[in-house]
Amino acid sequence: MIFTKRLAAGGQTRQFTIEHSGSSGWIAREQDDAVTQTSLIRDWRRVELQMVLFEIKASILRSEGWLET
């Protein structure tokens, strides 16, 4: 795992992960209790961009009272 953030509030959870997927590239995943969005990324610059986007989303959730677990 090269990136992982998990936040919780009011019985809900949200998780952001990026993991290496061998020669295929990296898998970025955004999960909440009901939905999972998964993307395959083949370019490292896009991985860096995805990490920034996940940090922004996590920051917004923290500002709304979510806690990192």
C-alpha positions in Angstrom: 0.0 0.0 0.0 1.5 3.3 -1.0 -1.4 5.5 0.2 -4.2 4.8 2.7 -6.6 7.1 4.6 -9.7 5.9 6.5 -12.1 8.3 8.1 -15.3 7.7 10.1 -18.3 9.7 11.3 -21.8 8.8 12.5 -21.4 5.1 11.8 -20.1 5.7 8.2 -16.7 5.1 6.9 -14.8 6.3 3.9 -11.5 4.9 2.7 -9.0 6.0 0.1 -6.2 3.7 -1.0 -3.6 3.4 -3.7 -1.6 0.1 -4.1 0.9 -1.2 -6.5 -0.5 -3.8 -8.9 2.6 -5.5 -10.3 3.5 -4.7 -13.9 -0.1 -3.3 -14.5 0.5 -0.1 -12.6 -1.4 1.1 -9.5 -4.9 0.6 -8.3 -6.7 3.7 -6.7 -9.8 2.9 -4.7 -12.3 5.1 -3.0 -14.8 3.2 -0.8 -17.7 4.1 1.4 -20.2 1.9 3.0 -22.2 1.3 -0.2 -20.0 2.1 -3.2 -16.5 1.3 -4.3 -14.8 3.2 -7.2 -11.6 1.6 -8.6 -9.2 2.9 -11.2 -6.1 1.4 -12.8 -3.4 4.0 -13.2 -0.3 3.4 -15.3 1.5 6.7 -15.0 3.3 7.7 -11.8 2.4 11.4 -12.3 -1.3 10.4 -12.3 -0.7 8.4 -9.1 0.8 11.6 -7.5 -2.2 13.6 -8.7 -4.6 11.0 -7.2 -2.9 11.1 -3.9 -3.4 14.9 -3.8 -7.0 14.5 -4.7 -7.5 11.9 -2.0 -5.8 14.2 0.5 -8.2 17.0 -0.5 -11.2 14.8 -0.1 -10.0 13.6 3.3 -9.3 17.2 4.4 -12.9 18.2 3.5 -14.3 15.3 5.5 -12.1 16.2 8.5 -13.4 19.7 8.3 -16.9 18.3 8.5 -16.1 16.4 11.7 -14.9 13.1 10.3 -12.1 11.4 12.3 -9.2 9.5 10.9 -9.1 5.9 12.1 
